[in-house]
Amino acid sequence: MPLLQTRGPQPAEIAQESDCDEVPFIDIGNSSLSYGCKNPILALAEISLKIRKGRLVAVVGPSGCGKSSLLNSSRD
C-alpha cells in the first residue's frame, strides 16, 4: 500500500489548469527523517509532496509506516 494517496487531478491535468503557477500550500521537497543518534531509525526517506490549497489529501497506510512522522515534520 502506498504511503501517500491523493484525490484530485493527476499531475498532467494540474499543469493544464490556469492557476498552476500558484505557490503550494504544503511543499515538502526530498525530505528524510530519522530518529535516534547511535543507531538511527529511518522513518521517512526522500519524500516529496506538493499540495495546493483546497485539495483533499488522505495519508493512509499500516501502523508504523510514517504517517504521523510525515504530518509532524510538515509543521516545522
N, C-alpha and C positions, 0 to 999 in steps of 0.2 A: 504494500500500500504506500503511495507517495506521501511525503511529509506535508506538502502543500497542495491544496486544491483550490482553484478559483472559479467563480461563477461569473460569467460575462463574456464579452467578446475575446476572441483569440488575438495574439499579437498582430497578425496581419490585418485584422479588422480594426484594431485600435489605431494603426498607422493611417488609416483612411479617414478617421474622424477629424472634424475641424478643430477640436481642442486638444490634439495630440501633443502640442507643444507645452501644455500645462505642466507645471512642476508637480511631481508625485507627492501625495500626501504622506506616504511612507516610502522611504527609499533605503534599502539595505543592500550594500554592494560588496560582494565577495568577502563576506564576514565568516569568521570561525570563532568558536567559543569553547574554552576548556576549563575544567575545574581542577584545583589542586596544583601543587608545586613540584613535589618529589616525583610522583608518578601521575602526571596529569591525565584526566579522562576527557577525551574529545566529545563534546556534546553536540556541536554543530560544525560542519565542515564546508567551507566555501559556499555559503548561502547567499543568493542574490534574489532580491524581491523588490518590485516597484508596484505600488498600489495607488491609483488615483482616487481623489476624494469622491465619495458617493458610491464606491464599489463595495459589493458584499463579498467577503472572503471568509472561508472556513479553513481552519487548520485542524486536520484530523490525522489520527494515527494511533498506534498502540501505546500503552503505558511505557514511559521511558524513552520515547523516540525523539524528544527535544522540543515538543510543542511549547511548553512553558518557558523553556530556555530562550526560544526564539522570541516570544512575546515580551519577556522580561528584558531581553537585550535591546529591543526596539524602543524602550522607554528612556534609555541613556542619551 
